[in-house]
Amino acid sequence: MSMAWRHRGGAPVARLDAMPEAEATVIRYLRRWLDGPDGQALVWCDLAEDGAAPDFADLCALLIERGRRPFACHRAECLCVGADESAFANMVMAAATGEREDAMLIATLIVRSDLAGAAAHLSESVGLAVLRRTQIAARMQTHAGSSLHH
């Protein structure tokens, strides 16, 4: 576990390997993005196909530049999920599944309240892209597994 737990929002609330794949992917993308240019390039490539890369960049900028307080994030290799990371993933998935008001409410935990609508809007395209990617990956894994048994 990183030192993030010492800061509000960094306290572990879940394990990455116990989360639904879409939420875990959102957190992995966030961690890579916050690690710097190399991680940002990887995330950009993954999300560019769906056109969500600019929205993810803007969403991360909101967190860092206009957050309610410093955003606490665990290291990329850490299996712990901090409270801020969990809120971020829940906001993104709520927006992606059409729960816009819930996404806005969750957004107020991590960004200023006047930016909650913008955060929810950006979250929607990011979440939809992540859902598409994780569903495709799951189908490919299921197909690969079933063809091994024939």
Secondary structure, 3 states (H helix, E strand, C coil): CCHHHHCCCCCEEEEHHHCCHHHHHHHHHHHHHHHCHHHHHHHHHHHHCCCCHHHHHHHHHHHHHHECCCCCCCCCCCCEEEHHHHHHHHHHHHHHCCCHHHHHHHHCCCECHHHHHHHHHHHHHHHHHHHHHHHHHHHHHHHHHHHHCC
